[in-house]
Amino acid sequence: MALVSGASRGIGREIARQLAQQGVSVYAGVRKQKPTAFSPDRSSTVSSYREIELDVTQAGSVDAATSRILEGSGRIDILVNNAGVSDGDHDALQLDPDKFREVMDVNVLGAWRLSEAVVPAMIRNNYGRIVNVSSTLGSLHHLNRPSEPAYRISKAAVNALTRVFATRLDGTGILVNAASPGWVRTDLGGPNAPRSVQQGADTPVWLATLPPDGPSGGFFYDRAPLEW
Ligand SMILES: NC(=O)c1ccc[n+]([C@@H]2O[C@H](COP(=O)([O-])OP(=O)(O)OC[C@H]3O[C@@H](n4cnc5c(N)ncnc54)[C@H](OP(=O)(O)O)[C@@H]3O)[C@@H](O)[C@H]2O)c1
């Protein structure tokens, strides 16, 4: 059983689709459910793909979504913290505190809230894979351009969150890793990005399905370690 946040479109939707195609039962977290039933690919034989309402900034929404899944199945084996927003091109010398709070609330606290909500069930089941969709823009090593300051800081925090959770959950059977999808053609990435959503989703899906001896506490791009 997998839960993917921010799966209404973009990379999250593709991560959910690829997991479902691998036979994983997937809950695609969306802020607003559409009136008609959603299928990621109506021609495919994807059997278990459901949408569930999930706004990661709302504790009540996080509780309601995770409780509903756990009441139904007793487990969430995979959590992909994918929901993300950016402050866009923004001068780091002109802080917009409200924008900064919004970006941190979705990207960092959202991932934290959702992880906290699913970890107890993962511990009970001695199994879990948590994937935080981060960004190369959040790598301190690569943090050498001034654009999107709130977004970059938030993704650096997502990387730190990954290490904190990986350390906290060491030995529990739960592997926690961060992934950079690269620059991907989505609403967030824009039309000029060189990578497709399929390419962007590949590393998160790989991390979501790691074997028991897989890494934990790492940061990966194209299935290879990336500098923090
Ligand atoms: N595209 C890139 O080049 C790129 C590069 C590096 C990292 N990333 C990361 O990849 C992830 C996905 O990005 P994307 O390019 O697919 O972006 P996108 O197309 O803009 O999609 C963003 C997703 O996040 C959801 N979302 C926003 N706020 C939310 C909230 N409060 N609660 C739940 N869901 C929320 C959106 O839902 P709604 O439809 O309801 O708005 C949407 O499903 C993000 O974490 C992003 O930072 C992207």
The ligand as a MOL file (V3000), in Angstrom:
LIG
                    3D

  0  0  0     0  0            999 V3000
M  V30 BEGIN CTAB
M  V30 COUNTS 48 52 0 0 0
M  V30 BEGIN ATOM
M  V30 1 N 9.5510 19.9380 -11.9580 0
M  V30 2 C 10.8270 20.0450 -11.5990 0
M  V30 3 O 11.6830 20.4480 -12.4130 0
M  V30 4 C 11.2520 19.6580 -10.2170 0
M  V30 5 C 12.6320 19.6850 -9.9440 0
M  V30 6 C 13.0680 19.3080 -8.6890 0
M  V30 7 C 12.1480 18.9250 -7.7310 0
M  V30 8 N 10.8190 18.9180 -8.0100 0 CHG=1
M  V30 9 C 9.9010 18.5020 -6.9410 0
M  V30 10 O 9.0400 17.5010 -7.4060 0
M  V30 11 C 7.7930 17.5660 -6.6950 0
M  V30 12 C 6.6560 17.6010 -7.6900 0
M  V30 13 O 6.8430 18.7540 -8.5020 0
M  V30 14 P 6.1010 18.9510 -9.9040 0
M  V30 15 O 7.0890 19.5330 -10.8180 0
M  V30 16 O 5.3570 17.7370 -10.2770 0 CHG=-1
M  V30 17 O 5.0880 20.1290 -9.4840 0
M  V30 18 P 3.6010 20.4790 -9.9760 0
M  V30 19 O 3.3340 19.9450 -11.3200 0
M  V30 20 O 3.4610 21.9380 -9.7120 0
M  V30 21 O 2.6950 19.6510 -8.9330 0
M  V30 22 C 2.7450 19.9760 -7.5750 0
M  V30 23 C 1.8360 19.0360 -6.8420 0
M  V30 24 O 1.8880 19.3740 -5.4320 0
M  V30 25 C 0.5440 19.5090 -4.9930 0
M  V30 26 N 0.4130 20.3740 -3.8200 0
M  V30 27 C 0.7270 21.6780 -3.6930 0
M  V30 28 N 0.4040 22.1140 -2.4670 0
M  V30 29 C -0.1280 21.0550 -1.8030 0
M  V30 30 C -0.6610 20.8580 -0.5120 0
M  V30 31 N -0.7450 21.8500 0.3780 0
M  V30 32 N -1.1020 19.6120 -0.1690 0
M  V30 33 C -1.0500 18.5970 -1.0540 0
M  V30 34 N -0.5890 18.7200 -2.3050 0
M  V30 35 C -0.1270 19.9430 -2.6700 0
M  V30 36 C -0.2170 20.0440 -6.1910 0
M  V30 37 O -1.6020 19.8500 -6.0070 0
M  V30 38 P -2.7090 20.8000 -6.7310 0
M  V30 39 O -2.9110 20.2340 -8.1030 0
M  V30 40 O -3.9010 20.6860 -5.8540 0
M  V30 41 O -2.1480 22.2030 -6.7630 0
M  V30 42 C 0.3740 19.1540 -7.2810 0
M  V30 43 O -0.2050 17.8750 -7.2580 0
M  V30 44 C 7.8750 18.8050 -5.8130 0
M  V30 45 O 8.2460 18.4610 -4.5090 0
M  V30 46 C 8.9810 19.6230 -6.4760 0
M  V30 47 O 9.6180 20.4870 -5.5840 0
M  V30 48 C 10.3500 19.2760 -9.2370 0
M  V30 END ATOM
M  V30 BEGIN BOND
M  V30 1 1 1 2
M  V30 2 2 2 3
M  V30 3 1 2 4
M  V30 4 1 4 5
M  V30 5 2 4 48
M  V30 6 2 5 6
M  V30 7 1 6 7
M  V30 8 2 7 8
M  V30 9 1 8 9
M  V30 10 1 8 48
M  V30 11 1 9 10
M  V30 12 1 9 46
M  V30 13 1 10 11
M  V30 14 1 11 12
M  V30 15 1 11 44
M  V30 16 1 12 13
M  V30 17 1 13 14
M  V30 18 2 14 15
M  V30 19 1 14 16
M  V30 20 1 14 17
M  V30 21 1 17 18
M  V30 22 2 18 19
M  V30 23 1 18 20
M  V30 24 1 18 21
M  V30 25 1 21 22
M  V30 26 1 22 23
M  V30 27 1 23 24
M  V30 28 1 23 42
M  V30 29 1 24 25
M  V30 30 1 25 26
M  V30 31 1 25 36
M  V30 32 1 26 27
M  V30 33 1 26 35
M  V30 34 2 27 28
M  V30 35 1 28 29
M  V30 36 1 29 30
M  V30 37 2 29 35
M  V30 38 1 30 31
M  V30 39 2 30 32
M  V30 40 1 32 33
M  V30 41 2 33 34
M  V30 42 1 34 35
M  V30 43 1 36 37
M  V30 44 1 36 42
M  V30 45 1 37 38
M  V30 46 2 38 39
M  V30 47 1 38 40
M  V30 48 1 38 41
M  V30 49 1 42 43
M  V30 50 1 44 45
M  V30 51 1 44 46
M  V30 52 1 46 47
M  V30 END BOND
M  V30 END CTAB
M  END
